[in-house]
Amino acid sequence: MIEREFKLLLDNNALKKIQIHYAIMAQGYMIVADGNPLETTKRQTREFKTLDSAAKFLFKVGVADFAVKLKTTF
């Protein structure tokens, strides 16, 4: 989902679970909301270089409660 969709769902309290995942391939972090990664307008996964920058983005859009997942298993 792109940032605009994310904000719209957030404003309507439609998101149940927001997480920051460590992205192994990108060596950075990505935001996942209800199983869907946050994407750029070009539909590429939006990457954050640090955990702090991802958290600041969430705080800026009004998210105060989220989880951090540093290891993902497939």
C-alpha positions in Angstrom: 0.0 0.0 0.0 1.2 3.5 -0.8 1.6 6.2 1.8 -1.7 7.8 0.9 -3.6 4.6 1.3 -1.8 4.0 4.6 -2.8 7.4 6.0 -6.4 6.9 4.8 -6.7 3.5 6.5 -5.0 4.9 9.6 -7.4 7.9 9.8 -10.4 5.4 9.6 -8.9 3.1 12.3 -8.8 0.3 9.8 -5.3 -0.9 10.6 -5.0 -3.5 13.3 -1.3 -4.4 13.3 1.7 -2.1 12.4 5.2 -3.5 12.5 8.7 -2.4 11.5 10.6 -5.3 10.0 14.3 -5.6 9.4 14.8 -6.0 5.6 17.7 -8.3 5.2 18.2 -7.7 1.5 18.1 -3.9 1.8 20.0 -3.9 5.1 17.4 -1.4 6.4 13.9 -1.4 7.7 10.4 -1.5 6.2 6.9 -0.8 7.6 4.3 -3.5 7.4 0.7 -2.8 8.1 -1.7 -5.7 8.4 0.7 -7.8 6.3 1.2 -5.3 3.5 4.4 -3.4 3.1 4.4 0.4 2.8 5.3 1.3 -0.8 6.5 4.2 -2.9 4.2 5.6 -5.6 6.1 3.4 -8.0 5.0 0.4 -6.0 8.4 -0.5 -4.6 8.8 -1.3 -1.0 9.7 1.9 0.9 13.0 1.4 2.8 14.3 3.2 5.8 18.0 3.2 6.6 17.6 3.2 10.4 15.0 1.9 12.9 14.8 5.5 14.2 13.9 6.9 10.8 11.0 4.4 10.4 9.8 5.1 13.9 9.9 8.9 13.2 7.8 8.4 10.1 5.2 6.4 12.0 5.2 9.1 14.8 4.8 11.8 12.1 1.6 10.2 10.7 0.1 9.6 14.1 1.1 6.0 15.0 2.1 5.7 18.6 1.8 1.9 19.0 3.8 -0.5 16.8 5.9 -3.6 17.1 9.5 -4.1 15.9 10.4 -7.5 14.3 14.1 -7.9 13.8 14.2 -11.5 12.6 11.8 -12.9 10.0 11.5 -16.6 9.2 10.1 -18.0 6.0 
